[in-house]
Amino acid sequence: MRGLGSLFQRRKDGVRFPTWWIKYSHRGRIHRESSGTTDRRHAERFLKRRIAEVGADRLGVRAFAGPQSERFTVAQMLDDYAVAFREKRGLADLPPWMRTRVPHLVEFLGDERAFRVDSTHIEAYKNWRRERSSRLLAVATINRELQILRAAFNHAIKRTRKIYSAPYIQLADESGNVRRVFFGTTDFEQAIKHLPGEFQDFARFAFWTGMRKGGVAALRWADVNRRERTLLLRPEDDKAGHGVPLKLPPYLWTIIERRWTARVVPTPDGPRMSEWIFHRRGFQAVFKSFDRHWKKALERAGIPAGKQGYIFHDLRRTAVRNMRHARVPTDVIMKVAGMRTESIFHRYNIVDERDIEEALEMTVQYVDSMREPRKILPLTE
């Protein structure tokens, strides 16, 4: 077996153990593993199989698995990625948008060996998610779940090195899945009149900042500097994972001051202060409770609600468009709204008829400004 690998028996305190072990090299790393047998001939055959697998990997025929990868499941891979995700961002728990998506991946792919997952498994997962859902599942929902799976594979390859290859994960086209619904200021003000008082400022803050519903609900008084009139978006509350201090303009600061006066909550044991800026009876705004009131408010204002009408997340798209029309720089919009990449910004930066009209007007004005008066030269005698 010279040049290909070797066999050996482990020793301890001068005692040789009967089980044969094999040693071989792959991509510059030495691998040692038990053959599980005391028969040297069986151990040699096991070593030859490993050497053949290494050769197939070198030729690109089949990715090398190895002893560690053969036992490494998708569920374990997702757990490793979740731990790394929390540690990198200093989180005590996974954010809600990730907690709701990982269980679907674990349920369908969790028991699979990670190195065996291929495009067939990915397509089967897509079909399973569509069939399992009782409603029409958005293309973007499945794409976000697969993006988590892809990130977990990359982490296992680059960081933990428990596998050496990942399947090709093709995401579905979302170009036809873009919502083009915006809130007009008049419609928005009509709607929030029908919200309970504690939810009106909640909606106003989202309308002007473009923050996600979860980000607004997670704001605490510990994030507020009343002397500087700033609001800190903590990394654990910001989906992008970056803390951003916001200097609030007078209108938004008026909302904060109004919430400051409402921070004291009466209880049977006496008054106490709520830690949440936007609270209901001292507790963090409950999403389901808010969603129910939001839907009723739209109906009472005569505004269509639901996926065919208006949803709360449309406020985020509206805020991005309003800031862009106000000539706010793209990087500033991304910071305020908590967008990490420009691709996310472009998903919300929808071009509408007003943009096209303004573009044509600006083009006409530019061309007119470049015109020079025609010069008339007299004819010579």
Backbone torsions as a table, in degrees:
resi	resn	phi	psi	omega
1	MET	NA	15.5	-175.3
2	ARG	-60.3	132.1	178.6
3	GLY	83.7	-10.3	-178.8
4	LEU	-110.2	-26.2	-176.7
5	GLY	157.4	-172.5	-178.1
6	SER	-152.2	161.6	175.2
7	LEU	-111.9	146.6	176.1
8	PHE	-157.7	160.2	175.5
9	GLN	-115.7	134.1	-177.3
10	ARG	-73.3	150.8	177.8
11	ARG	-127.1	151.7	173.8
12	LYS	-151.6	124.2	-178.9
13	ASP	53.8	39.9	177.0
14	GLY	80.2	-0.5	-179.2
15	VAL	-101.1	127.9	179.0
16	ARG	-94.1	129.2	178.9
17	PHE	-85.4	143.9	-172.0
18	PRO	-73.4	-22.6	-176.2
19	THR	-71.8	134.4	178.6
20	TRP	-85.2	139.7	175.4
21	TRP	-114.4	155.1	177.9
22	ILE	-118.2	152.6	177.7
23	LYS	-135.5	132.1	-179.4
24	TYR	-153.1	168.9	-176.8
25	SER	-116.1	141.1	176.3
26	HIS	-146.4	120.8	179.7
27	ARG	52.7	42.5	175.8
28	GLY	80.9	1.3	-179.9
29	ARG	-112.4	138.5	177.8
30	ILE	-87.1	128.9	178.8
31	HIS	-112.6	133.8	173.9
32	ARG	-126.2	131.4	178.1
33	GLU	-151.8	154.6	-179.4
34	SER	-76.2	139.2	176.1
35	SER	-80.8	-16.0	179.9
36	GLY	75.5	14.5	-178.1
37	THR	-141.8	154.4	174.8
38	THR	-98.6	-2.2	179.7
39	ASP	-88.7	119.7	-176.6
40	ARG	-62.4	-38.0	-178.5
41	ARG	-65.9	-39.6	176.8
42	HIS	-66.5	-37.6	177.9
43	ALA	-65.1	-38.0	178.3
44	GLU	-64.4	-41.2	177.9
45	ARG	-63.3	-38.7	178.3
46	PHE	-64.6	-40.1	177.8
47	LEU	-64.8	-40.8	178.9
48	LYS	-62.9	-37.2	178.8
49	ARG	-64.5	-41.7	178.0
50	ARG	-64.5	-41.3	179.4
51	ILE	-63.1	-38.6	177.8
52	ALA	-64.5	-39.1	178.5
53	GLU	-65.0	-40.0	177.2
54	VAL	-63.1	-41.9	178.6
55	GLY	-64.5	-39.8	178.0
56	ALA	-64.5	-36.4	177.5
57	ASP	-67.3	-39.6	-179.4
58	ARG	-64.9	-33.5	179.8
59	LEU	-86.1	-6.3	180.0
60	GLY	80.7	14.4	-179.2
61	VAL	-77.4	-45.1	-178.8
62	ARG	-151.9	137.9	-179.4
63	ALA	-67.9	140.4	179.1
64	PHE	-76.0	134.9	-179.9
65	ALA	-97.9	-62.2	-178.3
66	GLY	84.7	168.9	-174.9
67	PRO	-63.4	-38.9	-177.7
68	GLN	-69.6	-43.3	-177.3
69	SER	-68.4	-31.4	-178.1
70	GLU	-65.2	-23.6	179.9
71	ARG	-101.6	-7.2	-172.4
72	PHE	-84.1	114.6	-177.2
73	THR	-95.2	166.4	177.9
74	VAL	-64.3	-37.4	178.3
75	ALA	-61.4	-43.3	177.6
76	GLN	-65.2	-38.0	178.9
77	MET	-63.2	-43.2	178.6
78	LEU	-67.1	-35.6	176.4
79	ASP	-63.5	-44.3	178.3
80	ASP	-60.2	-43.3	-179.3
81	TYR	-66.5	-38.9	179.4
82	ALA	-63.4	-41.6	178.0
83	VAL	-62.6	-45.6	179.4
84	ALA	-64.4	-37.4	179.8
85	PHE	-62.8	-45.3	-179.9
86	ARG	-67.0	-42.7	-177.7
87	GLU	-65.7	-38.6	-178.8
88	LYS	-65.0	-34.9	-176.7
89	ARG	-102.1	1.0	179.6
90	GLY	66.4	38.8	-176.7
91	LEU	-99.2	144.4	173.8
92	ALA	-79.3	-27.6	-179.2
93	ASP	-146.9	165.0	177.5
94	LEU	-69.4	146.8	176.2
95	PRO	-66.2	156.3	-176.1
96	PRO	-56.7	-38.5	-176.5
97	TRP	-64.6	-22.3	178.1
98	MET	-93.9	-35.9	179.9
99	ARG	-62.3	-32.1	-177.3
100	THR	-81.4	-13.5	-175.1
101	ARG	-103.1	-35.3	-177.4
102	VAL	-60.8	-40.5	-178.8
103	PRO	-56.9	-33.1	178.3
104	HIS	-64.8	-41.3	179.1
105	LEU	-65.8	-42.0	-179.1
106	VAL	-66.1	-40.1	-177.6
107	GLU	-62.5	-40.3	-175.2
108	PHE	-91.6	-38.7	-173.0
109	LEU	-113.7	-3.2	-170.4
110	GLY	-56.1	-38.9	-176.2
111	ASP	-84.6	-8.4	-179.5
112	GLU	-72.1	143.3	171.5
113	ARG	-69.0	130.1	-172.1
114	ALA	-59.2	-39.6	-176.0
115	PHE	-71.1	-15.7	-180.0
116	ARG	-91.0	-11.8	-178.0
117	VAL	-68.0	129.2	178.9
118	ASP	-133.2	-171.2	-176.7
119	SER	-62.8	-27.1	177.5
120	THR	-63.8	-42.1	177.3
121	HIS	-64.0	-38.4	-178.4
122	ILE	-65.2	-45.6	179.1
123	GLU	-65.0	-37.5	177.9
124	ALA	-64.5	-36.0	178.1
125	TYR	-65.8	-42.0	178.6
126	LYS	-58.9	-47.4	-179.3
127	ASN	-64.1	-39.9	179.0
128	TRP	-62.3	-40.8	179.7
129	ARG	-66.3	-39.1	179.7
130	ARG	-68.2	-42.6	-178.2
131	GLU	-72.4	-33.8	-175.8
132	ARG	-73.6	-31.3	-175.7
133	SER	-72.7	137.5	179.1
134	SER	-81.5	-8.4	179.5
135	ARG	-127.5	173.8	178.3
136	LEU	-70.9	108.8	-175.3
137	LEU	-80.3	129.3	-179.1
138	ALA	-66.5	144.6	177.6
139	VAL	-59.1	-39.4	-178.1
140	ALA	-63.1	-32.1	-179.7
141	THR	-62.9	-47.2	178.8
142	ILE	-66.5	-38.7	179.0
143	ASN	-61.2	-41.7	-179.5
144	ARG	-65.3	-36.5	178.0
145	GLU	-66.3	-42.5	-179.9
146	LEU	-69.5	-28.7	176.2
147	GLN	-66.4	-36.2	175.5
148	ILE	-64.3	-43.7	178.8
149	LEU	-61.7	-42.3	179.8
150	ARG	-64.6	-40.8	178.0
151	ALA	-64.5	-37.1	178.3
152	ALA	-65.2	-40.6	176.8
153	PHE	-62.7	-45.3	-179.7
154	ASN	-62.2	-38.4	178.2
155	HIS	-65.5	-41.3	-179.4
156	ALA	-66.3	-31.3	-180.0
157	ILE	-80.0	-47.3	-171.1
158	LYS	-87.3	-34.0	-173.8
159	ARG	-99.2	-59.2	-176.3
160	THR	-87.1	-21.8	179.9
161	ARG	54.7	39.4	177.4
162	LYS	-88.6	-14.6	171.8
163	ILE	-137.6	166.7	-174.2
164	TYR	-117.6	-6.8	-179.3
165	SER	-150.9	162.3	-179.6
166	ALA	-132.7	151.4	178.1
167	PRO	-74.1	158.8	174.1
168	TYR	-79.1	120.8	-178.5
169	ILE	-109.7	105.8	-178.9
170	GLN	-91.7	123.9	178.6
171	LEU	-88.1	148.0	179.6
172	ALA	-73.9	154.6	179.0
173	ASP	-70.4	127.4	-179.4
174	GLU	-105.5	8.2	-175.8
175	SER	-62.5	-31.5	178.9
176	GLY	-90.5	7.3	-175.9
177	ASN	-110.2	14.7	-175.8
178	VAL	-86.9	125.1	176.0
179	ARG	-77.0	140.8	179.1
180	ARG	-122.9	43.5	-177.9
181	VAL	-107.7	128.2	179.7
182	PHE	-127.5	148.5	176.5
183	PHE	-90.8	125.1	167.7
184	GLY	-76.7	152.9	-178.2
185	THR	-60.6	-39.6	-179.5
186	THR	-64.9	-46.8	178.7
187	ASP	-61.1	-40.8	-178.5
188	PHE	-64.4	-45.3	-179.6
189	GLU	-65.5	-34.6	176.9
190	GLN	-65.6	-38.0	-177.5
191	ALA	-70.0	-45.5	-173.4
192	ILE	-71.6	-14.8	175.0
193	LYS	-62.1	-25.6	-176.9
194	HIS	-95.9	4.9	176.2
195	LEU	-87.9	151.1	171.1
196	PRO	-58.6	152.5	-174.4
197	GLY	-54.4	-38.9	-177.1
198	GLU	-70.5	-17.7	-179.8
199	PHE	-97.3	-13.6	-177.2
200	GLN	-65.4	-47.4	179.5
201	ASP	-67.7	-31.8	175.8
202	PHE	-57.2	-48.7	-179.1
203	ALA	-69.3	-38.7	179.9
204	ARG	-61.8	-42.2	-178.3
205	PHE	-63.9	-39.6	177.9
206	ALA	-68.1	-36.4	-179.1
207	PHE	-62.5	-40.4	-174.8
208	TRP	-87.6	-28.0	-176.3
209	THR	-99.3	-24.8	-175.9
210	GLY	78.1	12.1	178.9
211	MET	-70.6	152.6	176.3
212	ARG	-68.3	158.6	-179.7
213	LYS	-59.2	-42.5	179.3
214	GLY	-65.5	-34.6	179.0
215	GLY	-67.1	-40.0	178.8
216	VAL	-68.2	-42.6	-178.5
217	ALA	-65.2	-26.1	-175.7
218	ALA	-87.7	-2.9	-178.1
219	LEU	-68.4	133.8	-179.5
220	ARG	-117.4	162.1	176.6
221	TRP	-66.7	-23.2	175.8
222	ALA	-65.8	-16.4	179.2
223	ASP	-85.8	-7.5	-171.6
224	VAL	-101.6	132.0	170.4
225	ASN	-110.0	100.2	-173.3
226	ARG	-70.1	-28.9	179.7
227	ARG	-70.4	-42.1	-179.6
228	GLU	-89.3	-8.9	-176.6
229	ARG	56.8	47.4	179.5
230	THR	-120.9	156.6	178.3
231	LEU	-129.1	124.3	-178.9
232	LEU	-95.8	123.9	173.1
233	LEU	-87.1	109.2	-177.9
234	ARG	-70.0	150.0	178.8
235	PRO	-57.4	-37.1	-178.3
236	GLU	-72.6	-17.2	179.2
237	ASP	-97.5	-10.5	-176.5
238	ASP	-106.5	122.2	-175.7
239	LYS	-59.8	-32.9	-179.0
240	ALA	-73.0	-15.3	176.0
241	GLY	84.0	17.4	-179.4
242	HIS	-125.7	125.3	176.5
243	GLY	-73.0	133.7	-177.1
244	VAL	-131.6	120.7	173.9
245	PRO	-81.2	127.3	-178.9
246	LEU	-107.5	124.5	171.7
247	LYS	-84.6	114.6	-171.4
248	LEU	-87.0	132.6	175.0
249	PRO	-71.8	168.1	-175.0
250	PRO	-52.7	-42.5	-175.6
251	TYR	-63.4	-46.3	-179.7
252	LEU	-70.1	-32.9	178.5
253	TRP	-67.9	-30.4	175.4
254	THR	-61.6	-37.5	177.1
255	ILE	-63.8	-44.1	179.8
256	ILE	-62.8	-41.9	179.2
257	GLU	-64.6	-37.0	178.8
258	ARG	-66.2	-38.6	176.7
259	ARG	-70.6	-28.4	178.6
260	TRP	-64.1	-39.7	178.9
261	THR	-71.0	-19.3	-178.7
262	ALA	-102.7	14.6	-175.3
263	ARG	-76.7	-21.8	-179.3
264	VAL	-85.9	127.5	-175.2
265	VAL	-119.7	127.4	176.5
266	PRO	-74.1	138.6	177.3
267	THR	-136.0	164.6	177.8
268	PRO	-57.8	-26.0	179.5
269	ASP	-93.8	7.7	-179.4
270	GLY	112.8	168.9	-178.3
271	PRO	-67.5	146.6	175.0
272	ARG	-142.4	161.0	-178.4
273	MET	-97.9	135.5	177.0
274	SER	-82.2	138.0	177.2
275	GLU	-77.8	-15.9	-176.3
276	TRP	-92.5	139.8	177.3
277	ILE	-69.5	-50.7	179.1
278	PHE	-104.7	97.4	-175.4
279	HIS	-122.9	168.9	172.3
280	ARG	-131.5	112.2	-177.4
281	ARG	58.3	33.4	175.8
282	GLY	91.7	-9.7	-177.6
283	PHE	-109.4	159.1	179.0
284	GLN	-59.1	139.6	-179.4
285	ALA	-55.9	124.4	179.9
286	VAL	-83.3	129.6	-175.1
287	PHE	-60.0	-46.7	-176.8
288	LYS	-64.3	-38.7	177.9
289	SER	-64.0	-44.6	179.6
290	PHE	-65.1	-44.7	-178.4
291	ASP	-58.6	-38.8	179.5
292	ARG	-64.6	-44.8	179.2
293	HIS	-68.5	-35.8	179.8
294	TRP	-63.9	-44.0	179.6
295	LYS	-63.4	-42.4	178.6
296	LYS	-64.1	-39.0	-179.5
297	ALA	-63.5	-40.9	178.4
298	LEU	-65.0	-42.4	-179.9
299	GLU	-63.1	-42.4	179.9
300	ARG	-68.2	-27.1	177.4
301	ALA	-85.8	-1.0	-179.8
302	GLY	75.2	27.1	-178.6
303	ILE	-109.6	127.7	-179.5
304	PRO	-62.0	136.9	-178.0
305	ALA	-116.1	168.8	178.4
306	GLY	91.2	-173.0	-175.0
307	LYS	-65.4	-27.7	178.0
308	GLN	-85.3	-8.2	178.9
309	GLY	-124.6	-120.9	-177.3
310	TYR	-109.2	141.5	171.7
311	ILE	-126.8	163.4	-175.7
312	PHE	-61.4	-35.0	-177.3
313	HIS	-65.2	-16.7	176.0
314	ASP	-64.4	-21.1	176.7
315	LEU	-63.1	-34.5	179.7
316	ARG	-64.7	-45.8	178.6
317	ARG	-64.6	-38.7	179.6
318	THR	-64.7	-42.5	-179.9
319	ALA	-63.2	-40.9	178.8
320	VAL	-62.5	-44.0	-179.9
321	ARG	-65.9	-42.3	-179.7
322	ASN	-62.5	-41.4	179.2
323	MET	-67.3	-36.4	179.2
324	ARG	-68.5	-40.4	177.1
325	HIS	-65.0	-26.7	177.6
326	ALA	-82.9	7.4	177.3
327	ARG	67.1	29.9	174.7
328	VAL	-74.9	132.7	-179.5
329	PRO	-59.0	149.0	-176.8
330	THR	-58.4	-43.9	-177.5
331	ASP	-64.8	-30.9	178.1
332	VAL	-71.4	-42.2	177.5
333	ILE	-58.7	-42.8	-179.3
334	MET	-63.3	-38.8	179.1
335	LYS	-66.3	-46.8	-177.0
336	VAL	-63.7	-44.9	-175.3
337	ALA	-85.6	-3.0	178.0
338	GLY	74.4	38.8	179.7
339	MET	-102.1	128.4	-173.4
340	ARG	-84.9	-37.7	-175.9
341	THR	-123.9	160.5	178.4
342	GLU	-69.4	-26.5	178.2
343	SER	-63.9	-37.1	176.2
344	ILE	-67.0	-41.6	178.6
345	PHE	-58.8	-43.6	-177.5
346	HIS	-68.6	-22.9	175.4
347	ARG	-66.0	-31.7	-179.1
348	TYR	-96.7	-16.5	-177.8
349	ASN	-86.8	75.9	-176.1
350	ILE	-84.3	129.9	176.5
351	VAL	-83.2	127.3	-179.9
352	ASP	-120.0	-173.8	-176.3
353	GLU	-61.4	-36.3	179.9
354	ARG	-63.6	-38.6	178.4
355	ASP	-62.5	-43.3	-179.0
356	ILE	-65.5	-42.2	179.8
357	GLU	-62.1	-44.5	179.5
358	GLU	-63.9	-38.1	-179.4
359	ALA	-63.5	-43.1	179.5
360	LEU	-66.8	-41.3	178.3
361	GLU	-61.9	-43.1	179.4
362	MET	-64.5	-35.6	179.0
363	THR	-66.5	-44.4	178.6
364	VAL	-61.5	-44.3	179.5
365	GLN	-62.0	-38.8	-179.9
366	TYR	-66.4	-45.8	-179.3
367	VAL	-63.4	-41.8	178.5
368	ASP	-61.1	-37.6	-178.8
369	SER	-70.4	-21.4	-178.5
370	MET	-89.4	-7.6	-178.6
371	ARG	-72.6	137.8	177.8
372	GLU	-107.2	144.6	177.5
373	PRO	-62.6	139.6	-177.2
374	ARG	-69.7	132.1	178.8
375	LYS	-91.4	130.7	179.5
376	ILE	-111.4	119.4	-179.0
377	LEU	-100.7	133.1	178.4
378	PRO	-67.4	146.9	176.8
379	LEU	-74.5	138.6	178.3
380	THR	-76.1	148.0	179.3
381	GLU	-69.6	NA	NA
